[in-house]
Amino acid sequence: MSAIVTDSPPLPPGLANAFTTAVPRRNSEATPLTMMDDPDVLRLTLYVAGRTPRAERALVNLRRIVEHELHMPFELDIIDVLERPDLAEDALILATPTLVKESPLPGRRLIGDLSDTHRVMAGLHLPATSPSEPAGGSDPAGGSDEVRT
């Protein structure tokens, strides 16, 4: 799987090189879509508060999920709320780490270290594909747009 990171806000050293490859284009002859225009691209933003152990765990868990569970192109922004409190305020981020799914709709927010893969995938409204994860059951998100992991 591929990812693109926009690092317009400065990132902590431990997070700066988390994801570095770009999403491949589907057809090189077609007019290229931007990531914002492509409804098939999962757009995520991870809000962290510095290099705390919880932020580092969330990043490691998110990397594991996107490498082993996510089977679609995605875009990931990592925002340190200590460096960019204005972005956290605009997004109404009250706790960190928080993973925000911006598209495809519906948007979702997951708060925590993202250690429960099944809850993260269900919270993002994506199918869990790992054979070690239980299938089916009730929606752990409980119909809310916010999930604690």
N, C-alpha and C positions, 0 to 999 in steps of 0.2 A: 504494500500500500504506500501511497505517497502523501506528502503533506507539504504545506507551505506555511511559513511563519512570517508574519509581518512584525518586525521588531522596531517599529517606530518609537515606542517608549523604550527607554533603556531597560535591559533585563539583567537580573542578578547573574553573576558569572556561572553558577551551576545550572541555570536555565537557558542560557544564551544559545547553546548548541543542541537543544533537545530534539528539534525536528528541522531538517534542512533541505529536503528535496521538494521539488515542485510537482503539482498534479499534471499528469500527461494529458495532452490534447487527444480528443477522440479521433479527429480526422484532420490531418495536416493540410488538406486541400480546402477544407471548409473555412469560413471566416471564424477565427478563434473567438470563443466566448471568454469573457472575463469570469473569474471565480464568483463574483457577485451575481452574474447573470445566469449561471448554470444551476438549474434546480436539482441536478443529480449530485451536487457536491454538498457534503455535510460540513456546515460552518460551525465551528466551536470556538469559544473563548474561555480560557482558564484564568481566573483571577486568583492571585496568590499574594501573600504579605511577606515579602522577603524570602530568605532562604531558611525557613523554619523546617524542622523535621516533618511536620504535617504537609507542608508544601512540596517538599522533596518526595514524600511517599505518594502524593497525588500525581506528581509528574511521572514517577516510575510506573505507577499503576495505569495511568493514561497511556503511556508508551506501550505497555504490555497489551492493553486492550486494542489499541489501533493496529498493532503489529499482528495480533493473533485472532482477533474477533471481528474487526471491522473490514468489510469486503466492499468498500466503495471509496471513491476519492473524497478527500476531506481537506479542509483548511483549518488551521489552528493558530489562534493568536494567544500569546501568553502575556498577561498584564500584571505587573507588580503594583499593587495599590499603594504601596509606600512611595513609589516614584511618581505614580499618576493617579492621585486621589480624585481628580476631576473625572476621569473615565469611570472609576468605581461609583462615584456619586451619580453620574449620568445613567449608569446601568442599574442603579439601585442595589448595589452589592452591600450586604450587611454583614456577611461572614465570609471567611476564606478558609480553605480553598473552595471556590465555586466554579463549576463548569457550566457554561451557558451554551445551549444549542440554539443557534439563531435561524438556521434553515437546514433542511426543509421544515416547514411548519408541521405541527405546532412547536413553538419554542418551548424549551424546558430549562430548568435550573437544577443542578445536582450539587449539594453541599456536602463536603467531607473529603476523605482521602482517596475515594474511588476504589477502595479495596474489594468491594463486592461486585464482581464482574456482571453477574446476572442482574443485579439491581441497576447498575449503570446502563446496561444494554436496554433493559425494560424502561428505565427512566428516560432514555433517549428515543424510545419507541423504535428500537432496532431489534431484530431477532438475535437471540443468543445462539451462536453456532458451535460453541465448544462442546464436545461430547461429555466433558466432565461437569458441565453446568446442567442443572435440572431444567427440563422443558415444561412449558405450560404453567398452570397454576394461576393464582390471582395476580393482578397488576400491583406490584409492590409500590408503585407510585401513588396508588389510591386515587387516581383521577386528578390529582393536583398537578400544577406545573412545577412543583418543587419536590425533590427527593433528597433525603439524607442518606449518604453512603458510608 
